[in-house]
Amino acid sequence: MKIEILDTKCEDKGICYLVRAVIRDYLNALPEDFASFHIQRDRTNNVYLDRLIDTVIRRRHIPTLVLIADSVNPSKSIASNLKILDGLQRTLRLKAIADSIEIARDLNLELTRPEIIRQVHMQLSEKGIDAATFFQVVDALKANGFGNLDTCLQETQWFEIWTNLSDEDQVRKMLLLNAGHKAVKTRHQLELLFLGVLPRLEKQTNKKFVVIREKESSSISFSKKRNSGEFHFAAVIASLVAYFLGKTVTTNAELVSDLQTDESENSIRKIIDGFSYKFTSQLTNFLVDLDTLIEEKEGPLGIQWLGREVVLVGIFAALGDFARASTKGSPEKAFSLLLGKVRATDLDLIGFERLRNDQDLGKINIGAVNKRAVFSAVRDLLSDQIGNRVVWGQYFGGR
């Protein structure tokens, strides 16, 4: 992208360039997959952003966009290989406006809307443009003409362009920049802190294991329509945190903050970031085996049960606590033992659901109660404190 550098600022190894560039040049410089940058969210609904066409037509100020570039060449005034750190939602709308203009060039704009849609619906689908945005542009073209909108996209825009940022610095800046906007989901923040783990999970040879990210499906909707073998990435990370702590955890802002600020050598972040491919293989094989076993015993109820983060966290907290005390920290032995216990025990998930639904939501935190119940039951199961059937009444509401 051709740029005009207005100012620079250094921050540790990172360099920030305040620049000015033409809107259309910016849009043309974006890679095809610009919206899939791994630390970014999906498109979000926002009535104000959906009216960005008015801002463009009136040539009003669009807030500064923050980018990452592989390199900035001050002598040639060029920034290369751009990624969006803050401003994805504005960029998606700007790109839709520019693409809509190009699609509309070949149309008779005097046709009715149904007639126009029949001609362009495939193009809109390919570009990811909704009909409402497209017809905003069509209306603007009818009122102002192509030349006017083309000129509007030749307006300059301010950018902050960062170079030499580590992956961790990129995540921190993205979270900071979004602090005053629509909140980044806590589970998405948790995923961002452990993105280095994702490739190891995805590269496992166990083809039955599938990891789903928060941006693809929220944890709530995921647990309701989960398929066997699918696991939510944020839930897996929370479970690993619970395993290495040996106690249940809650995915909230406090947990994310604690994980970010603990820079010690023995921090949970560094332990999880550094766990081996061997452990990853053991983990994914265990999850698939446990999932298959519970589905065989409990059917669809078992699939839904294991898809809940509170259940996974309770199970892994118990495994971690037991591994420390009884297997000298060996996850493989703890995993194998639990599979054997589950195979020989009636889990009575119908009883679990009944007691879970009988809780007074006005007096308790249902998530905390569920985690505590699962943790205690699994811990007793591993310690031979349960017979051939789990009696969940012992674990809901104290013992």
C-alpha positions in Angstrom: 0.0 0.0 0.0 1.3 3.4 -0.9 1.5 5.6 2.2 2.5 9.0 3.5 4.3 8.8 6.8 3.2 11.5 9.2 4.9 10.4 12.4 6.6 7.4 14.1 6.8 6.0 17.6 8.9 3.2 19.0 7.8 0.8 21.7 10.4 -1.8 22.7 11.1 -3.6 19.4 7.9 -2.4 17.8 7.6 0.6 15.5 4.4 2.4 14.9 3.9 4.6 11.8 1.1 7.1 11.7 0.3 7.3 8.0 -2.1 8.6 5.5 -3.3 6.5 2.5 -6.1 6.4 -0.1 -9.1 4.3 0.9 -9.2 2.4 -2.4 -5.5 1.8 -2.3 -5.9 0.3 1.2 -8.8 -2.0 0.1 -6.8 -3.1 -3.0 -3.8 -3.9 -0.8 -5.7 -6.3 1.5 -5.1 -10.0 1.0 -8.0 -12.2 0.0 -8.2 -13.7 3.5 -7.9 -10.4 5.4 -11.0 -11.2 7.5 -9.6 -14.5 8.7 -6.5 -13.1 10.6 -6.5 -15.5 13.5 -6.7 -13.0 16.4 -9.8 -11.3 14.9 -13.5 -11.9 15.4 -16.1 -12.5 12.8 -18.3 -9.7 11.4 -20.5 -8.3 14.2 -23.9 -6.5 13.8 -23.8 -2.8 14.4 -26.4 -0.4 13.1 -23.9 2.6 13.1 -21.3 0.7 11.1 -24.0 -0.4 8.6 -24.6 3.3 7.8 -20.9 3.8 6.9 -22.0 4.5 3.3 -23.3 7.9 4.6 -19.9 8.7 6.1 -18.2 7.8 2.8 -20.5 9.8 0.7 -20.3 12.9 2.9 -16.5 12.4 3.1 -16.6 12.5 6.9 -13.9 11.2 9.2 -13.5 7.5 9.7 -11.6 6.7 12.9 -8.0 5.6 12.5 -7.5 2.0 11.5 -4.7 0.0 13.2 -2.7 -2.4 11.0 0.2 -4.8 11.2 2.6 -4.9 8.3 5.4 -7.3 7.6 7.5 -4.3 6.5 7.3 -0.6 6.0 9.8 1.0 3.6 10.0 4.7 4.5 12.1 5.6 1.5 9.6 4.1 -1.0 6.6 5.0 1.2 5.2 1.5 1.0 3.7 -0.9 3.6 3.6 -4.6 2.7 1.5 -7.6 3.8 -1.1 -5.9 5.9 -3.2 -7.4 8.7 -5.9 -5.7 10.6 -5.4 -5.2 14.3 -8.3 -2.9 14.9 -10.9 -1.8 12.3 -12.0 -5.1 10.8 -15.7 -4.2 11.1 -15.1 -0.8 9.3 -13.0 -2.5 6.7 -15.6 -5.2 6.0 -18.2 -2.4 5.3 -15.8 -0.4 3.2 -14.8 -3.4 1.1 -18.5 -4.3 0.7 -19.2 -0.7 -0.6 -16.3 -0.8 -3.0 -17.2 -4.3 -4.3 -20.9 -3.3 -4.6 -19.9 -0.3 -6.8 -18.0 -2.6 -9.2 -20.9 -5.1 -9.3 -23.4 -2.3 -10.0 -21.4 -0.9 -13.0 -22.8 -3.6 -15.3 -26.4 -3.2 -14.2 -29.4 -1.3 -15.3 -30.1 0.5 -12.1 -33.6 1.3 -13.2 -34.7 -2.3 -12.9 -36.8 -3.3 -9.9 -35.0 -4.7 -6.8 -36.2 -8.3 -7.4 -34.9 -8.0 -11.0 -31.5 -6.7 -9.8 -31.2 -9.4 -7.1 -31.9 -12.1 -9.7 -28.9 -10.8 -11.7 -26.4 -10.3 -8.9 -27.3 -12.7 -6.1 -24.4 -15.1 -7.0 -21.9 -12.2 -7.0 -23.2 -10.9 -3.7 -22.9 -14.4 -2.2 -19.3 -14.8 -3.4 -18.3 -11.4 -2.0 -20.2 -11.9 1.3 -22.3 -8.7 0.7 -25.8 -8.6 2.1 -28.6 -7.2 0.0 -29.3 -4.3 2.3 -25.7 -3.0 1.9 -25.8 -3.5 -1.8 -29.0 -1.5 -2.2 -27.6 1.3 0.0 -24.9 1.6 -2.6 -27.4 1.4 -5.5 -29.4 4.1 -4.0 -26.3 6.2 -3.5 -25.3 5.6 -7.1 -28.7 6.7 -8.4 -28.5 9.9 -6.3 -24.9 10.8 -6.8 -23.5 8.8 -9.8 -20.5 6.5 -10.2 -18.0 9.3 -10.5 -19.0 10.8 -7.1 -18.6 7.5 -5.3 -15.4 6.7 -7.0 -14.0 10.1 -5.9 -15.2 9.4 -2.3 -13.1 6.2 -2.2 -10.1 8.3 -3.3 -10.3 10.2 0.0 -7.4 9.6 2.4 -7.6 7.7 5.6 -5.4 7.7 8.7 -3.7 4.5 9.8 -1.4 3.3 12.5 0.8 0.6 11.1 2.8 -1.5 13.5 5.9 -3.6 12.6 8.1 -6.0 14.7 5.3 -7.0 17.1 5.5 -10.5 18.6 2.3 -12.6 18.5 1.8 -11.9 22.2 2.1 -8.2 21.7 -0.4 -8.4 18.8 -3.0 -10.1 21.0 -2.4 -7.6 23.9 -2.9 -4.6 21.6 -6.0 -6.1 20.0 -7.6 -6.6 23.4 -6.6 -3.1 24.5 -7.9 -1.5 21.3 -11.2 -3.3 21.7 -11.6 -2.4 25.4 -13.9 0.5 24.7 -15.8 -1.2 21.9 -18.2 -4.1 22.0 -16.6 -6.5 24.4 -14.4 -9.2 23.1 -15.9 -12.4 24.4 -14.0 -13.8 27.4 -13.7 -17.2 25.8 -12.3 -15.6 22.6 -9.7 -13.8 24.8 -8.8 -17.1 26.4 -8.4 -18.7 23.0 -6.2 -15.8 21.8 -3.8 -16.3 24.8 -3.2 -19.9 23.7 -3.3 -19.7 19.9 0.1 -21.5 19.8 -1.6 -24.6 21.1 -4.2 -24.7 18.3 -1.9 -26.0 15.5 -0.8 -28.9 17.7 -4.4 -29.9 18.4 -5.4 -29.6 14.7 -2.4 -31.6 13.5 -3.1 -34.7 15.6 -3.5 -37.9 13.7 -6.7 -38.8 15.5 -9.1 -37.8 12.7 -12.1 -38.1 15.0 -10.9 -35.1 17.0 -12.3 -31.8 15.8 -11.6 -28.4 17.5 -14.2 -25.6 17.1 -13.3 -22.0 17.9 -15.5 -19.4 19.6 -15.6 -17.3 16.4 -17.1 -20.3 14.6 -19.7 -21.2 17.2 -20.3 -19.8 20.7 -19.9 -22.2 23.6 -23.6 -22.0 24.3 -24.8 -22.9 20.8 -22.0 -25.4 20.4 -23.1 -27.5 23.4 -26.6 -27.7 22.1 -25.7 -29.0 18.6 -22.4 -30.7 19.2 -21.4 -33.8 17.3 -19.3 -36.6 18.7 -15.6 -35.8 18.5 -16.0 -32.1 18.4 -14.6 -30.0 21.3 -14.7 -26.3 21.9 -11.2 -24.8 21.9 -11.9 -22.4 24.8 -13.3 -25.4 26.8 -10.2 -27.5 26.1 -7.9 -24.6 27.2 -10.0 -24.0 30.4 -9.8 -27.8 31.0 -6.0 -27.7 30.6 -5.7 -24.8 33.0 -7.9 -26.8 35.5 -5.8 -29.9 35.0 -2.4 -28.2 35.7 -3.9 -26.3 38.7 -5.6 -29.4 40.0 -8.8 -27.4 40.7 -11.8 -26.0 38.9 -11.6 -22.7 37.2 -14.2 -20.2 35.7 -13.7 -18.6 32.3 -14.0 -15.0 33.3 -12.2 -11.7 33.0 -10.3 -12.4 36.2 -8.9 -15.7 34.9 -7.8 -14.1 31.6 -6.1 -11.3 33.5 -4.3 -13.6 35.8 -3.1 -15.7 32.9 -1.8 -12.6 31.2 0.0 -11.0 34.1 1.7 -14.1 35.5 5.1 -14.0 33.8 6.9 -16.5 36.1 8.7 -19.5 34.8 6.1 -21.8 36.3 3.1 -19.9 35.1 0.2 -22.0 33.7 0.5 -20.2 30.4 4.1 -21.2 29.9 3.3 -24.8 31.1 0.4 -25.1 28.6 2.3 -23.3 25.8 5.2 -25.7 26.3 3.5 -29.0 26.6 4.8 -31.7 24.2 3.3 -33.3 21.1 3.2 -36.5 23.1 0.9 -34.9 25.7 -1.2 -33.4 22.9 -1.6 -36.9 21.4 -2.5 -38.4 24.8 -5.0 -35.6 25.4 -6.8 -35.8 22.1 -6.9 -39.6 22.1 -8.3 -39.5 25.7 -11.0 -37.0 24.7 -12.1 -39.0 21.7 -12.1 -42.3 23.7 -14.0 -40.7 26.6 -16.5 -39.2 24.1 -17.0 -42.5 22.3 -17.4 -44.4 25.5 -19.9 -42.0 27.1 -21.9 -41.8 23.8 -22.1 -45.7 23.8 -23.4 -45.7 27.4 -25.6 -42.6 27.4 -26.5 -41.8 23.8 -27.2 -38.2 22.7 -27.4 -37.1 26.3 -23.8 -38.1 26.7 -22.7 -36.1 23.7 -24.4 -33.0 25.1 -23.1 -33.6 28.6 -19.4 -33.8 27.6 -19.8 -30.8 25.3 -20.3 -28.5 28.3 -17.3 -26.6 29.5 -18.3 -27.0 33.2 -18.2 -30.8 32.8 -14.9 -30.8 31.0 -13.4 -28.5 33.5 -14.7 -30.6 36.4 -13.3 -33.8 34.9 -9.8 -32.3 34.2 -9.6 -30.6 37.5 -10.2 -34.0 39.2 -7.7 -35.7 36.8 -5.0 -33.1 37.6 -5.6 -33.3 41.4 -5.5 -37.1 41.2 -2.4 -37.2 39.0 -0.5 -35.1 41.4 -1.4 -37.3 44.3 -1.4 -40.8 42.9 0.3 -41.1 39.5 3.4 -38.9 40.1 1.9 -36.4 37.6 1.5 -38.9 34.8 -1.5 -37.8 32.6 -1.5 -41.0 30.6 -2.1 -43.2 33.7 -4.8 -40.9 35.0 -6.5 -40.8 31.6 -6.4 -44.6 31.3 -7.7 -45.1 34.8 -10.7 -42.9 34.3 -11.6 -44.6 31.0 -11.6 -47.9 32.9 -13.7 -46.5 35.7 -16.2 -44.9 33.3 -16.5 -48.2 31.4 -17.4 -50.1 34.5 -19.7 -47.5 36.1 -23.2 -46.3 35.5 -22.9 -42.5 35.2 -26.6 -41.9 35.6 -26.6 -38.7 33.5 -30.4 -38.7 33.6 -30.0 -38.3 37.4 -27.4 -35.6 36.9 -29.7 -33.6 34.6 -32.6 -33.9 37.0 -30.6 -32.6 40.0 -29.0 -29.9 37.9 -32.4 -28.7 36.7 -33.8 -28.8 40.3 -31.3 -26.2 41.5 -32.6 -22.8 42.6 -30.9 -20.5 40.1 -31.7 -17.5 42.3 -29.6 -18.8 45.1 -26.6 -20.5 43.5 -24.2 -20.2 40.6 -25.3 -23.2 38.6 -22.0 -23.4 36.7 -20.0 -23.5 39.9 -22.3 -26.1 41.4 -22.0 -28.3 38.2 -18.3 -28.1 38.2 -18.0 -28.9 41.8 -20.3 -31.9 41.5 -18.4 -33.3 38.5 -15.1 -32.7 40.1 -16.0 -34.4 43.3 -17.7 -37.4 41.6 -14.8 -38.0 39.2 -12.2 -37.6 42.0 -14.1 -40.2 44.0 -14.4 -42.4 40.9 -10.6 -42.3 40.4 -10.1 -43.1 44.2 -12.4 -46.1 44.2 -14.9 -44.2 46.4 -17.8 -45.0 44.1 -19.5 -48.4 43.5 -21.1 -49.4 40.2 -23.3 -46.3 40.0 -22.7 -42.5 40.5 -25.2 -41.2 43.1 -25.3 -37.5 42.1 -27.4 -36.6 45.1 -24.2 -36.9 47.1 -22.5 -34.2 45.0 -25.2 -31.6 44.5 -25.7 -29.4 47.6 -22.9 -30.8 49.6 -22.2 -34.1 51.2 
